[in-house]
Amino acid sequence: MLMIPGPTPVPEQVLLALAKSPIGHRSGDFTKIMADVTAKLKWIHQTTNDVLILTASGTGVMEAGIINFLSKGDRVLVGENGKFGERWGEVCDAYGINTERVKAEWGQPLDPEVFRQILEADTEKSIKAVIITHSETSTGVVNDLETINRYVKAHGKALIIVDAVTSLGAMQVPIDAWGLDVVASGSQKGYMIPPGLGFVAVGEKAWEAYKTANLPRYYFDLGKARKDAKKDSTPFTTSVNMVVALQVALKMMQAEGLENIFARHIRHRNATRAAAKAMGLELYAADSCASASITAIATPDAEKIRSTIKKHFDIVMAGGQDHLNGSVFRIGHLGFVSDRDILTAMAALEGTLQILGHEVSGAGVKAAIAVLNS
């Protein structure tokens, strides 16, 4: 049982779609599927802009989202308060982009006021982009994308490039309403399918920047992807069965409805956090900045808990990354996760704590039930 921030559980009907014999990626039948999938992707992204499909991981589509709209030497702000914020800074460094890190301690959200001050001080409009991780997978912290984006919009020149890998499909990311320029996400998170596909939503302001961007690109050239997407195709061979599975998953998501999806994720976050508190565990992120997708718990017993819950209950939870390795474990509750899954995981966690000698009395499950029934 996967309770990690990705890959996430996959519904049976999606698995059955994956098991079908492949069809030609240049066939008329596949073109129809691509047209339907693209329309559904625009629905979940809440946009009329281009939403492009790449056969790549979340890191791949974020790299594409950076290199297609920037040039060597461009001044860019990168928000860093976890592993993935740091990664986007490293991608910029690899391409010779002039990167300024706007940092917060791991476990703390980025301060929008710092962005405001830097952007307002840029009277020469030299800042070309601001790169933000919406839901920081490594810590379970959600950053205030809406406010930071408002300051970017007031700047007038800079693009906002968003890592929405663990927020798209689980949390509100209204691209058109907020005017987000570039938004990247991955299939193995809220989309409820295995790893292998990435998605990039691109607005008109970003396409204008594309015309003068000079960083090297070939496979990740989003201009090629856009041209072929207009013909319901892709420039290179895509993962046909993954696209077929995505069609099924998106149909399921439409049947549930966006507001219900977001409410479910918030309910599961609140139930998980209430249970953890009742068990006497320390939450790594404060309630005010807690992601609806991941809950990180700080404890020196992190690896013992992970190995014990896997051994006795066959449940996989994620460990800490980099300097948090051994001191944090992370519970994913995004995608195809139900109330039953949350209760199962919390009961198993309580049993694990008992096995390890902690004094617990069923208060965690009781607290989770109270939230789920509210």
DOGUFI-466969 format. One record per residue (C-alpha): residue number from 0; residue in three letters; y, x, z. Coordinates in Angstrom, 1 decimal, padded with zeros to 4 digits. Example, Ala and Ser with C-alpha at 12.3 -4.5 7.8 and 13.67 -1.06 7.14 Angstrom:
2
R   i  aa     c2     c1     c3
R   0 ALA -004.5  012.3  007.8
R   1 SER -001.1  013.7  007.1
//
This chain:
374
R   i  aa     c2     c1     c3
R   0 MET  000.0  000.0  000.0
R   1 LEU  003.2  001.6 -001.2
R   2 MET  006.2  001.3  001.2
R   3 ILE  008.2  004.1 -000.3
R   4 PRO  011.5  004.0 -002.3
R   5 GLY  009.6  004.4 -005.5
R   6 PRO  007.3  004.0 -007.2
R   7 THR  007.2  000.5 -005.8
R   8 PRO  004.4 -002.1 -005.9
R   9 VAL  003.6 -003.6 -009.3
R  10 PRO  002.7 -007.3 -009.8
R  11 GLU -000.7 -008.1 -011.2
R  12 GLN  000.7 -009.8 -014.3
R  13 VAL  002.7 -006.7 -015.0
R  14 LEU -000.4 -004.5 -014.6
R  15 LEU -002.2 -006.8 -017.1
R  16 ALA  000.6 -006.4 -019.6
R  17 LEU  000.3 -002.6 -019.2
R  18 ALA -003.4 -002.9 -020.0
R  19 LYS -002.9 -004.5 -023.4
R  20 SER -003.6 -002.5 -026.6
R  21 PRO -000.4 -000.8 -027.8
R  22 ILE  001.4 -002.1 -030.9
R  23 GLY  003.5 -000.1 -033.3
R  24 HIS  006.9  000.8 -032.0
R  25 ARG  008.4  000.2 -035.4
R  26 SER  006.6 -003.1 -035.9
R  27 GLY  008.3 -006.5 -036.3
R  28 ASP  006.4 -007.7 -033.2
R  29 PHE  007.8 -004.9 -031.1
R  30 THR  011.3 -005.5 -032.4
R  31 LYS  011.2 -009.0 -031.1
R  32 ILE  010.1 -007.8 -027.7
R  33 MET  012.9 -005.2 -027.6
R  34 ALA  015.5 -007.9 -028.5
R  35 ASP  014.2 -010.1 -025.6
R  36 VAL  014.1 -007.2 -023.1
R  37 THR  017.6 -006.0 -024.0
R  38 ALA  019.0 -009.5 -023.4
R  39 LYS  017.2 -009.7 -020.1
R  40 LEU  018.5 -006.2 -019.1
R  41 LYS  022.0 -007.3 -019.8
R  42 TRP  021.4 -010.3 -017.5
R  43 ILE  020.2 -008.2 -014.6
R  44 HIS  023.0 -005.7 -015.1
R  45 GLN  025.5 -008.5 -015.2
R  46 THR  027.1 -007.2 -018.3
R  47 THR  027.7 -007.8 -022.0
R  48 ASN  027.9 -004.0 -022.6
R  49 ASP  025.2 -001.9 -024.2
R  50 VAL  022.2 -001.4 -022.0
R  51 LEU  020.1  001.4 -023.5
R  52 ILE  016.4  002.2 -022.8
R  53 LEU  015.3  005.8 -022.6
R  54 THR  011.7  007.1 -022.0
R  55 ALA  012.8  009.2 -019.1
R  56 SER  013.0  009.3 -015.3
R  57 GLY  016.1  008.3 -013.3
R  58 THR  017.2  011.9 -013.3
R  59 GLY  016.9  011.9 -017.1
R  60 VAL  019.1  008.9 -017.6
R  61 MET  021.7  010.2 -015.1
R  62 GLU  021.8  013.4 -017.0
R  63 ALA  022.3  011.4 -020.2
R  64 GLY  025.1  009.4 -018.4
R  65 ILE  026.9  012.6 -017.6
R  66 ILE  026.5  014.7 -020.8
R  67 ASN  027.4  012.0 -023.3
R  68 PHE  030.9  011.4 -022.0
R  69 LEU  032.1  014.8 -020.7
R  70 SER  033.0  018.2 -022.1
R  71 LYS  032.6  021.7 -020.8
R  72 GLY  035.3  022.5 -018.3
R  73 ASP  036.2  018.9 -017.5
R  74 ARG  037.3  018.2 -013.9
R  75 VAL  034.9  015.8 -012.2
R  76 LEU  034.5  014.5 -008.7
R  77 VAL  031.0  014.1 -007.4
R  78 GLY  030.2  012.2 -004.2
R  79 GLU  027.6  014.1 -002.1
R  80 ASN  026.1  012.6  001.0
R  81 GLY  022.4  013.1  000.3
R  82 LYS  019.8  014.7 -002.0
R  83 PHE  020.7  012.8 -005.2
R  84 GLY  024.5  013.2 -004.9
R  85 GLU  023.8  016.9 -004.7
R  86 ARG  021.6  016.7 -007.8
R  87 TRP  024.3  015.2 -009.9
R  88 GLY  026.6  018.1 -008.9
R  89 GLU  023.8  020.5 -010.0
R  90 VAL  023.5  018.8 -013.3
R  91 CYS  027.3  019.2 -013.9
R  92 ASP  027.1  022.8 -012.9
R  93 ALA  024.3  023.4 -015.4
R  94 TYR  026.5  022.2 -018.2
R  95 GLY  029.6  024.1 -017.2
R  96 ILE  031.6  021.0 -015.9
R  97 ASN  034.3  021.8 -013.3
R  98 THR  032.8  020.0 -010.4
R  99 GLU  034.6  019.1 -007.1
R 100 ARG  032.3  017.9 -004.4
R 101 VAL  033.5  015.1 -002.1
R 102 LYS  031.2  015.3  000.8
R 103 ALA  030.0  013.4  003.8
R 104 GLU  027.2  014.3  006.3
R 105 TRP  023.8  013.1  005.4
R 106 GLY  023.3  009.7  007.0
R 107 GLN  027.1  008.9  006.7
R 108 PRO  028.7  007.0  003.8
R 109 LEU  031.3  008.6  001.5
R 110 ASP  034.9  007.9  002.6
R 111 PRO  036.7  006.0 -000.1
R 112 GLU  040.0  007.2  001.3
R 113 VAL  039.2  010.8  000.3
R 114 PHE  038.7  009.7 -003.2
R 115 ARG  041.9  007.7 -003.2
R 116 GLN  043.9  010.7 -002.0
R 117 ILE  042.5  013.0 -004.6
R 118 LEU  042.9  010.5 -007.4
R 119 GLU  046.4  009.6 -006.5
R 120 ALA  047.4  013.2 -006.2
R 121 ASP  046.2  013.8 -009.8
R 122 THR  049.4  013.0 -011.5
R 123 GLU  048.5  015.0 -014.6
R 124 LYS  045.3  012.9 -015.0
R 125 SER  043.1  015.9 -015.2
R 126 ILE  040.1  014.2 -013.5
R 127 LYS  037.8  012.9 -016.2
R 128 ALA  035.1  011.3 -014.2
R 129 VAL  033.9  010.3 -010.7
R 130 ILE  030.1  010.4 -010.1
R 131 ILE  028.8  008.2 -007.3
R 132 THR  025.3  007.5 -005.9
R 133 HIS  025.4  003.9 -004.9
R 134 SER  022.3  003.7 -002.7
R 135 GLU  021.4  007.2 -001.5
R 136 THR  017.6  007.2 -001.6
R 137 SER  017.2  010.3  000.6
R 138 THR  019.0  008.7  003.6
R 139 GLY  019.1  004.9  003.2
R 140 VAL  022.9  004.9  003.1
R 141 VAL  024.8  002.7  000.7
R 142 ASN  028.2  003.9 -000.5
R 143 ASP  031.2  001.6 -000.9
R 144 LEU  031.0  001.7 -004.7
R 145 GLU  033.3 -001.3 -005.1
R 146 THR  036.2  000.3 -003.2
R 147 ILE  035.8  003.8 -004.7
R 148 ASN  035.7  002.2 -008.2
R 149 ARG  038.9  000.4 -007.5
R 150 TYR  040.6  003.7 -006.8
R 151 VAL  039.1  005.1 -010.0
R 152 LYS  040.4  002.2 -012.0
R 153 ALA  043.9  002.7 -010.5
R 154 HIS  043.8  006.3 -011.7
R 155 GLY  043.5  005.0 -015.2
R 156 LYS  042.0  008.0 -017.0
R 157 ALA  038.8  008.8 -015.1
R 158 LEU  035.4  007.2 -015.8
R 159 ILE  033.1  006.1 -013.1
R 160 ILE  029.5  007.2 -013.5
R 161 VAL  027.0  005.5 -011.2
R 162 ASP  023.5  006.3 -010.0
R 163 ALA  022.2  002.8 -009.3
R 164 VAL  018.5  003.9 -009.3
R 165 THR  017.7  002.3 -006.0
R 166 SER  020.3 -000.5 -006.1
R 167 LEU  020.0 -002.1 -009.6
R 168 GLY  017.7 -005.1 -009.2
R 169 ALA  017.9 -005.0 -005.5
R 170 MET  021.6 -005.1 -004.6
R 171 GLN  024.8 -006.4 -006.2
R 172 VAL  026.0 -004.1 -009.1
R 173 PRO  028.1 -006.5 -011.1
R 174 ILE  029.0 -004.1 -014.0
R 175 ASP  031.5 -006.3 -015.9
R 176 ALA  033.1 -007.8 -012.8
R 177 TRP  033.8 -004.3 -011.3
R 178 GLY  034.4 -002.7 -014.7
R 179 LEU  031.8  000.1 -014.2
R 180 ASP  031.8  002.6 -017.1
R 181 VAL  028.3  004.1 -016.9
R 182 VAL  025.4  002.9 -014.8
R 183 ALA  022.0  004.5 -014.7
R 184 SER  018.7  003.2 -013.2
R 185 GLY  015.0  003.7 -013.3
R 186 SER  011.9  001.5 -013.9
R 187 GLN  010.0  002.4 -010.8
R 188 LYS  012.4  000.8 -008.3
R 189 GLY  013.7 -002.7 -008.4
R 190 TYR  012.3 -003.4 -011.8
R 191 MET  008.7 -003.6 -010.4
R 192 ILE  007.1 -001.4 -013.1
R 193 PRO  005.7  002.1 -013.0
R 194 PRO  007.8  005.3 -013.6
R 195 GLY  008.6  006.2 -017.2
R 196 LEU  011.6  004.2 -018.4
R 197 GLY  015.3  004.7 -017.6
R 198 PHE  018.3  002.5 -018.4
R 199 VAL  021.9  003.3 -019.0
R 200 ALA  024.6  000.6 -019.2
R 201 VAL  027.7  001.9 -021.1
R 202 GLY  031.1  000.3 -021.3
R 203 GLU  033.8  000.7 -024.0
R 204 LYS  035.9  003.2 -022.1
R 205 ALA  032.9  005.5 -021.9
R 206 TRP  032.2  005.1 -025.6
R 207 GLU  035.8  006.2 -026.3
R 208 ALA  035.1  009.3 -024.3
R 209 TYR  031.9  009.8 -026.2
R 210 LYS  033.9  010.4 -029.4
R 211 THR  035.4  013.7 -028.0
R 212 ALA  032.6  014.8 -025.6
R 213 ASN  031.2  018.2 -026.7
R 214 LEU  028.3  018.9 -024.4
R 215 PRO  024.9  019.6 -026.2
R 216 ARG  022.6  016.7 -026.6
R 217 TYR  019.8  015.5 -028.9
R 218 TYR  017.0  013.5 -027.3
R 219 PHE  019.6  012.2 -024.8
R 220 ASP  022.2  011.4 -027.4
R 221 LEU  023.3  007.9 -026.4
R 222 GLY  025.1  007.4 -029.7
R 223 LYS  021.7  007.5 -031.4
R 224 ALA  020.3  005.1 -028.9
R 225 ARG  023.2  002.7 -029.4
R 226 LYS  022.8  002.8 -033.1
R 227 ASP  019.1  002.0 -033.0
R 228 ALA  019.5 -000.6 -030.2
R 229 LYS  021.6 -002.7 -032.6
R 230 LYS  018.5 -002.9 -034.7
R 231 ASP  016.3 -003.7 -031.6
R 232 SER  014.7 -000.3 -031.8
R 233 THR  014.9  003.2 -030.3
R 234 PRO  015.6  006.6 -032.0
R 235 PHE  012.4  008.1 -030.8
R 236 THR  008.9  006.8 -029.8
R 237 THR  009.3  004.7 -026.6
R 238 SER  006.7  003.9 -024.1
R 239 VAL  005.5  000.7 -025.8
R 240 ASN  003.3 -000.7 -023.0
R 241 MET  006.0  000.0 -020.4
R 242 VAL  008.5 -002.1 -022.5
R 243 VAL  005.9 -004.9 -022.7
R 244 ALA  005.4 -004.7 -019.0
R 245 LEU  009.2 -004.7 -018.4
R 246 GLN  009.5 -007.9 -020.4
R 247 VAL  007.0 -009.6 -017.9
R 248 ALA  008.8 -008.2 -014.9
R 249 LEU  012.2 -009.3 -016.0
R 250 LYS  010.9 -012.7 -016.7
R 251 MET  009.6 -012.9 -013.1
R 252 MET  013.0 -011.7 -011.9
R 253 GLN  014.8 -014.4 -013.9
R 254 ALA  012.6 -017.0 -012.5
R 255 GLU  013.5 -015.9 -009.0
R 256 GLY  017.2 -015.6 -009.8
R 257 LEU  019.7 -012.8 -009.0
R 258 GLU  021.1 -014.4 -005.8
R 259 ASN  017.6 -015.0 -004.4
R 260 ILE  016.6 -011.4 -005.3
R 261 PHE  019.6 -009.9 -003.4
R 262 ALA  019.1 -012.2 -000.5
R 263 ARG  015.4 -011.3 -000.2
R 264 HIS  016.2 -007.6 -000.1
R 265 ILE  018.8 -008.1  002.6
R 266 ARG  016.4 -010.2  004.6
R 267 HIS  013.7 -007.5  004.3
R 268 ARG  016.2 -004.8  005.3
R 269 ASN  017.3 -006.7  008.3
R 270 ALA  013.7 -007.5  009.4
R 271 THR  012.7 -003.8  009.0
R 272 ARG  015.7 -002.6  011.0
R 273 ALA  015.3 -005.2  013.7
R 274 ALA  011.6 -004.2  014.1
R 275 ALA  012.4 -000.5  014.2
R 276 LYS  015.0 -001.1  016.9
R 277 ALA  012.6 -003.2  018.9
R 278 MET  010.0 -000.4  018.8
R 279 GLY  012.6  002.0  020.2
R 280 LEU  013.0  004.0  016.9
R 281 GLU  016.3  005.5  015.8
R 282 LEU  017.7  004.3  012.6
R 283 TYR  019.2  007.1  010.5
R 284 ALA  021.9  005.0  008.8
R 285 ALA  024.3  002.7  010.7
R 286 ASP  024.1 -001.1  010.2
R 287 SER  027.5 -001.0  008.4
R 288 CYS  026.2  001.2  005.6
R 289 ALA  022.5  000.4  005.5
R 290 SER  020.9  000.2  002.0
R 291 ALA  019.0 -003.0  001.2
R 292 SER  016.4 -000.9 -000.5
R 293 ILE  015.4  001.9  002.0
R 294 THR  015.4  002.3  005.7
R 295 ALA  015.3  005.8  007.1
R 296 ILE  014.1  006.4  010.6
R 297 ALA  014.8  009.6  012.6
R 298 THR  012.1  010.9  014.8
R 299 PRO  010.5  014.3  015.5
R 300 ASP  007.1  012.6  015.0
R 301 ALA  008.0  011.6  011.4
R 302 GLU  005.0  013.5  009.8
R 303 LYS  002.6  012.4  012.5
R 304 ILE  003.6  008.8  011.9
R 305 ARG  003.3  009.1  008.1
R 306 SER -000.2  010.7  008.2
R 307 THR -001.5  008.3  010.9
R 308 ILE -000.3  005.1  009.2
R 309 LYS -001.9  006.3  006.0
R 310 LYS -005.2  007.3  007.7
R 311 HIS -005.6  004.2  009.8
R 312 PHE -003.9  001.5  007.6
R 313 ASP -003.7  002.9  004.1
R 314 ILE  000.1  002.5  004.0
R 315 VAL  002.2  005.2  002.4
R 316 MET  005.7  005.8  003.7
R 317 ALA  008.1  008.5  002.4
R 318 GLY  009.1  011.7  004.2
R 319 GLY  012.4  013.3  004.6
R 320 GLN  013.9  015.5  001.9
R 321 ASP  015.2  019.0  002.2
R 322 HIS  016.5  019.7  005.8
R 323 LEU  015.3  016.2  006.8
R 324 ASN  011.7  017.1  006.1
R 325 GLY  009.7  016.5  009.3
R 326 SER  012.5  014.7  011.1
R 327 VAL  012.9  011.5  009.1
R 328 PHE  010.5  009.0  007.4
R 329 ARG  011.6  006.4  005.0
R 330 ILE  010.4  002.8  004.4
R 331 GLY  011.0  001.4  001.0
R 332 HIS  011.4 -002.4  000.8
R 333 LEU  012.6 -003.0 -002.8
R 334 GLY  011.0 -004.5 -005.8
R 335 PHE  007.8 -006.5 -005.6
R 336 VAL  007.8 -006.8 -001.8
R 337 SER  007.2 -010.0  000.2
R 338 ASP  007.7 -011.2  003.8
R 339 ARG  004.0 -010.6  004.3
R 340 ASP  004.3 -007.0  003.2
R 341 ILE  007.1 -006.4  005.7
R 342 LEU  005.1 -007.9  008.5
R 343 THR  002.0 -005.9  007.5
R 344 ALA  004.0 -002.7  007.5
R 345 MET  005.7 -003.4  010.8
R 346 ALA  002.5 -004.3  012.5
R 347 ALA  000.8 -001.1  011.1
R 348 LEU  003.8  000.9  012.3
R 349 GLU  003.5 -000.6  015.7
R 350 GLY -000.2  000.2  015.7
R 351 THR  000.5  003.7  014.6
R 352 LEU  002.9  004.3  017.5
R 353 GLN  000.3  003.1  019.9
R 354 ILE -002.3  005.5  018.5
R 355 LEU  000.2  008.3  018.9
R 356 GLY  000.8  007.4  022.6
R 357 HIS  004.1  005.5  022.3
R 358 GLU  004.6  002.5  024.6
R 359 VAL  005.0 -000.5  022.3
R 360 SER  004.3 -004.1  023.1
R 361 GLY  004.5 -006.1  019.9
R 362 ALA  008.3 -006.4  020.1
R 363 GLY  008.7 -005.0  016.6
R 364 VAL  006.6 -007.6  014.8
R 365 LYS  008.3 -010.3  016.9
R 366 ALA  011.7 -009.1  015.9
R 367 ALA  010.8 -009.0  012.2
R 368 ILE  009.4 -012.5  012.4
R 369 ALA  012.6 -013.7  014.0
R 370 VAL  014.7 -012.3  011.1
R 371 LEU  012.3 -013.6  008.4
R 372 ASN  012.3 -017.1  009.9
R 373 SER  016.1 -017.3  010.4
//
